Amino acid sequence: MAIKEFKFSGTSRVGQPVQGTVFAQNKRAANKKVATLAERHAFRPLEIQQRDIYIYKVRHPNGKIVQGEQK
């Protein structure tokens, strides 16, 4: 199973915004990792979202085909 990237955001105890990313197998594992980080660094998580990956294939003006991915 592939590792997925999850973005989280929240607020600290003094009201400052907190955000970051974690890598996990699924959303449940990501929630556990964020909860551990929140406890260690004293912030309240508000939202956890899986980052989407888009795979693309385009033809460059010189005729070359370019492939890639964008998060």
C-alpha positions as CSV (number, residue, x, y, z in Angstrom):
1,M,0.0,0.0,0.0
2,A,1.3,3.4,-0.9
3,I,2.1,6.1,1.6
4,K,-0.1,9.1,1.3
5,E,0.5,12.7,2.2
6,F,-1.9,14.5,4.6
7,K,-2.0,18.2,5.3
8,F,-3.2,19.4,8.7
9,S,-4.1,22.8,10.2
10,G,-5.0,24.0,13.6
11,T,-4.4,26.6,16.3
12,S,-2.0,26.9,19.1
13,R,-3.0,27.7,22.7
14,V,-2.3,31.4,22.1
15,G,-4.4,31.5,18.8
16,Q,-1.6,31.3,16.3
17,P,-2.2,29.2,13.2
18,V,-0.4,25.9,12.9
19,Q,0.0,23.8,9.8
20,G,2.0,20.9,8.4
21,T,2.1,17.6,6.6
22,V,2.3,14.0,7.7
23,F,2.8,10.8,5.7
24,A,0.6,7.8,6.6
25,Q,-1.0,4.7,5.1
26,N,-4.6,6.0,5.6
27,K,-6.6,8.8,7.2
28,R,-6.9,7.0,10.5
29,A,-3.2,6.6,10.9
30,A,-2.7,10.3,9.9
31,N,-5.2,11.3,12.6
32,K,-3.2,9.4,15.2
33,K,0.1,11.0,14.1
34,V,-1.5,14.5,14.2
35,A,-3.0,13.8,17.6
36,T,0.5,12.8,18.9
37,L,2.0,16.0,17.4
38,A,-0.8,18.1,18.9
39,E,-0.2,16.7,22.3
40,R,3.6,17.2,22.1
41,H,3.5,20.7,20.7
42,A,0.3,22.0,22.5
43,F,-2.0,22.8,19.5
44,R,-5.5,21.9,18.6
45,P,-5.9,20.3,15.2
46,L,-8.9,21.6,13.2
47,E,-8.6,19.9,9.8
48,I,-6.8,17.0,8.1
49,Q,-7.0,16.6,4.3
50,Q,-5.4,14.2,2.0
51,R,-3.3,15.9,-0.7
52,D,-4.3,15.1,-4.2
53,I,-1.8,14.2,-6.9
54,Y,-2.5,14.9,-10.5
55,I,-0.6,13.1,-13.2
56,Y,-0.2,14.9,-16.5
57,K,1.1,14.4,-20.0
58,V,1.6,17.3,-22.5
59,R,3.2,17.9,-25.8
60,H,5.8,20.6,-25.7
61,P,5.9,23.1,-28.6
62,N,9.1,21.5,-29.9
63,G,7.2,18.2,-30.2
64,K,8.6,16.5,-27.1
65,I,6.1,14.8,-24.8
66,V,6.5,15.8,-21.1
67,Q,5.0,13.7,-18.3
68,G,4.9,14.6,-14.6
69,E,2.8,14.9,-11.5
70,Q,1.6,17.9,-9.5
71,K,0.5,17.9,-5.9
